[in-house]
Amino acid sequence: MKRFLKRVHFYASAISLMFFFILLYPWLYYYSRKPERYDRLNRVRRIFGFLSSAAVGIFYKYRYEKQIDWSQCYIVCPNHTSNLDITGMACLIPGNYAFLGKDTLLKNPVTAIFFKTIDIPFNRDSKISSFRAFKRAGEYLQQGISLVIFPEGKIPEHFPPSLDPFKNGPFRLAIELNIPILPVTITDAWKKVWDDGKTYGSRPGICDICVHKPIFTTGLTVDDADALRDRVHNIIDTEFKKK
């Protein structure tokens, strides 16, 4: 019975996602047409994420180690265990932001509108694609637009999930442009929806998200990228294992 209910909830979540996407599509489309409207596109994205989750009983609770100055742009580095992580980050950041993610998201009817406009797709197997993506990411940061980069690169394939090693890209970029890293631990979203939910279904609940203190990169060089990466990994891993 429990597995059946999780399956029913999974299909209800998919219906909720498509319902609110269609409902808000006129605004999403309009604001996605020009870069100067991207801040409003993100506002609608936050509304879309909140409504589609809340309609099926999924909410997000944020704990802050320190008050965050959102007038500053950040490279936001969360762990990644669930599709809910994307909504959790969209609801977290009040200012303008963009995701950097795999180019397969261009084929998804919901995420395509963002990854063809404000977000940055790239092919992990292509050095040219990665170079272009991080070049565009750097331009965004210089414009004061925060970036959300999942440093694991993908949702781990093992269940229950544990933290995979981090890629170096976000940390080199942060050092090169003197942008602070904002570590975020999404502790239990996977218990509501692991990966895309197709394997184990989904269930309602409150996703606990810990927003750690920013790590400033002033005075660091690219030689410190590995140490910065390991420091952020340790912060997130320690918090993740508490759950």
C-alpha positions as CSV (number, residue, x, y, z in Angstrom):
1,M,0.0,0.0,0.0
2,K,2.8,2.4,0.9
3,R,4.5,1.8,-2.5
4,F,1.2,2.3,-4.3
5,L,0.6,5.6,-2.5
6,K,4.1,6.8,-3.4
7,R,3.4,5.9,-7.0
8,V,0.1,7.8,-6.9
9,H,1.9,10.9,-5.4
10,F,4.5,10.7,-8.1
11,Y,1.9,11.0,-10.9
12,A,0.0,13.7,-9.0
13,S,3.4,15.6,-8.8
14,A,3.8,15.3,-12.5
15,I,0.3,16.6,-13.1
16,S,0.9,19.5,-10.8
17,L,4.1,20.4,-12.5
18,M,2.5,20.4,-15.9
19,F,-0.6,22.2,-14.7
20,F,1.2,25.1,-13.2
21,F,3.7,25.2,-16.1
22,I,0.8,25.6,-18.6
23,L,-0.9,28.1,-16.3
24,L,2.2,30.3,-16.0
25,Y,3.5,29.7,-19.5
26,P,2.4,33.1,-21.0
27,W,4.5,34.9,-18.4
28,L,7.4,32.5,-18.6
29,Y,7.4,32.9,-22.4
30,Y,7.1,36.7,-22.3
31,Y,9.9,37.2,-19.7
32,S,12.2,34.7,-21.5
33,R,12.2,36.7,-24.7
34,K,14.8,39.3,-23.7
35,P,17.7,39.2,-21.3
36,E,16.6,42.4,-19.5
37,R,13.5,40.5,-18.4
38,Y,15.3,37.6,-16.9
39,D,15.0,38.9,-13.3
40,R,11.2,38.7,-13.8
41,L,11.5,35.3,-15.4
42,N,13.2,34.1,-12.2
43,R,10.4,35.6,-10.1
44,V,7.8,33.5,-12.1
45,R,10.1,30.5,-11.8
46,R,10.0,30.8,-8.0
47,I,6.2,31.1,-8.0
48,F,6.0,28.1,-10.4
49,G,8.3,26.0,-8.2
50,F,6.5,26.9,-5.0
51,L,3.0,26.3,-6.3
52,S,3.8,23.0,-8.1
53,S,5.4,21.6,-5.0
54,A,2.9,23.0,-2.4
55,A,0.0,21.6,-4.4
56,V,1.2,18.1,-3.6
57,G,2.3,18.8,-0.1
58,I,6.1,19.4,-0.6
59,F,7.6,22.4,1.1
60,Y,11.1,23.8,1.8
61,K,12.4,24.9,5.2
62,Y,15.7,26.9,5.2
63,R,18.1,27.1,8.1
64,Y,20.8,29.8,8.0
65,E,24.1,29.6,9.8
66,K,24.4,33.3,9.1
67,Q,22.2,36.0,7.6
68,I,22.9,36.1,3.9
69,D,23.5,39.4,2.1
70,W,21.7,38.8,-1.2
71,S,22.9,42.1,-2.7
72,Q,26.1,40.1,-3.2
73,C,26.3,37.5,-6.0
74,Y,27.4,34.0,-5.1
75,I,28.3,30.7,-6.6
76,V,25.7,28.6,-4.8
77,C,27.0,25.0,-4.3
78,P,24.4,22.5,-3.2
79,N,24.6,18.8,-3.0
80,H,22.3,17.0,-5.5
81,T,20.1,14.0,-4.7
82,S,16.7,14.9,-6.1
83,N,14.9,16.9,-8.8
84,L,13.4,18.9,-5.8
85,D,16.9,20.4,-5.3
86,I,16.3,22.7,-8.3
87,T,13.0,24.0,-6.9
88,G,14.6,24.3,-3.5
89,M,17.3,26.6,-4.9
90,A,14.9,28.6,-7.1
91,C,12.8,29.4,-4.0
92,L,16.0,30.2,-1.9
93,I,17.5,33.0,-4.0
94,P,15.6,36.3,-4.0
95,G,17.7,38.0,-6.6
96,N,18.7,37.2,-10.2
97,Y,20.4,33.8,-10.7
98,A,21.0,31.1,-13.3
99,F,21.6,27.4,-13.2
100,L,24.5,25.7,-14.9
101,G,23.5,22.1,-15.9
102,K,23.7,19.3,-18.4
103,D,22.5,20.0,-21.9
104,T,20.0,17.1,-21.8
105,L,17.8,19.5,-19.9
106,L,17.2,21.3,-23.3
107,K,15.1,18.3,-24.2
108,N,12.8,18.6,-21.2
109,P,9.7,20.6,-22.1
110,V,9.7,22.3,-18.7
111,T,13.4,23.1,-18.2
112,A,14.0,23.9,-21.9
113,I,12.5,27.4,-21.6
114,F,15.1,28.2,-19.0
115,F,18.1,26.5,-20.5
116,K,17.5,28.1,-23.9
117,T,17.4,31.5,-22.2
118,I,18.8,32.4,-18.8
119,D,20.3,29.1,-17.7
120,I,23.6,27.7,-19.0
121,P,23.6,24.2,-20.6
122,F,26.8,22.3,-21.3
123,N,28.0,18.9,-22.4
124,R,30.3,17.4,-19.8
125,D,32.0,15.2,-22.4
126,S,33.0,18.2,-24.5
127,K,35.8,20.5,-23.5
128,I,34.7,23.2,-25.9
129,S,31.1,23.1,-24.5
130,S,32.5,23.3,-20.9
131,F,34.8,26.2,-21.8
132,R,31.9,28.1,-23.4
133,A,29.6,27.4,-20.5
134,F,32.1,28.6,-17.9
135,K,32.9,31.7,-20.0
136,R,29.3,32.6,-20.0
137,A,29.1,31.8,-16.3
138,G,31.9,34.3,-15.7
139,E,30.1,36.9,-17.6
140,Y,27.0,36.4,-15.5
141,L,28.9,36.7,-12.3
142,Q,30.6,40.0,-13.5
143,Q,27.0,41.3,-14.1
144,G,26.1,40.5,-10.5
145,I,24.0,37.4,-11.4
146,S,24.4,34.5,-9.0
147,L,25.1,31.0,-10.3
148,V,23.7,27.7,-8.9
149,I,26.2,24.9,-9.7
150,F,25.8,21.4,-8.4
151,P,29.5,20.5,-7.8
152,E,28.9,16.7,-7.9
153,G,27.9,17.2,-11.5
154,K,24.9,14.8,-11.3
155,I,22.6,13.0,-9.0
156,P,24.6,9.9,-7.6
157,E,23.3,6.6,-8.9
158,H,23.5,4.8,-5.5
159,F,20.6,4.6,-3.1
160,P,20.5,5.8,-0.4
161,P,22.6,8.6,-1.6
162,S,25.9,9.8,-0.3
163,L,28.0,12.7,-1.4
164,D,30.1,12.2,-4.5
165,P,33.4,13.9,-5.2
166,F,33.1,17.5,-6.3
167,K,34.3,18.9,-9.7
168,N,36.9,21.7,-9.6
169,G,35.1,24.1,-12.0
170,P,33.0,26.2,-9.6
171,F,35.9,26.7,-7.2
172,R,38.4,27.8,-9.9
173,L,35.8,30.2,-11.2
174,A,35.1,31.6,-7.7
175,I,38.8,32.2,-7.1
176,E,39.5,33.7,-10.6
177,L,36.6,36.2,-10.2
178,N,36.8,36.7,-6.4
179,I,33.3,35.5,-6.0
180,P,32.2,33.9,-2.6
181,I,31.0,30.3,-2.5
182,L,27.7,29.7,-0.7
183,P,27.6,26.0,0.4
184,V,24.1,24.6,0.8
185,T,23.2,21.2,2.2
186,I,19.9,19.7,1.1
187,T,19.6,17.1,3.8
188,D,16.5,15.0,3.0
189,A,14.8,16.0,-0.3
190,W,15.8,12.5,-1.5
191,K,13.4,11.0,1.1
192,K,10.6,12.8,-0.6
193,V,11.8,12.3,-4.2
194,W,15.0,10.4,-5.0
195,D,16.4,11.4,-8.4
196,D,13.3,12.0,-10.7
197,G,11.0,9.8,-8.5
198,K,10.5,7.1,-11.2
199,T,12.1,4.3,-9.2
200,Y,10.6,4.8,-5.7
201,G,7.8,7.3,-6.3
202,S,7.4,10.3,-4.1
203,R,5.7,11.5,-1.0
204,P,4.8,14.9,0.7
205,G,6.9,16.4,3.4
206,I,9.2,19.3,4.3
207,C,12.6,19.4,2.8
208,D,15.3,20.6,5.2
209,I,17.9,22.9,3.7
210,C,20.9,24.3,5.5
211,V,22.4,27.4,4.1
212,H,26.0,27.7,5.4
213,K,28.1,30.7,5.9
214,P,29.6,32.1,2.6
215,I,33.2,31.3,2.0
216,F,35.1,34.3,0.6
217,T,37.8,33.8,-1.9
218,T,39.8,37.0,-1.5
219,G,43.5,36.3,-1.5
220,L,43.2,32.8,-2.9
221,T,44.9,31.7,-6.1
222,V,44.0,28.9,-8.5
223,D,46.5,26.7,-6.6
224,D,44.0,26.8,-3.7
225,A,41.1,25.5,-5.8
226,D,41.5,21.9,-4.6
227,A,41.6,22.9,-0.9
228,L,38.6,25.1,-1.4
229,R,36.7,22.3,-3.1
230,D,37.6,19.9,-0.3
231,R,36.6,22.4,2.4
232,V,33.1,22.9,0.8
233,H,32.7,19.1,0.4
234,N,33.5,18.6,4.0
235,I,31.0,21.2,5.2
236,I,28.2,19.8,3.1
237,D,29.1,16.1,3.9
238,T,29.2,16.7,7.6
239,E,25.7,18.3,7.6
240,F,24.3,15.7,5.2
241,K,25.4,12.8,7.4
242,K,23.5,14.3,10.4
243,K,20.2,13.3,8.7
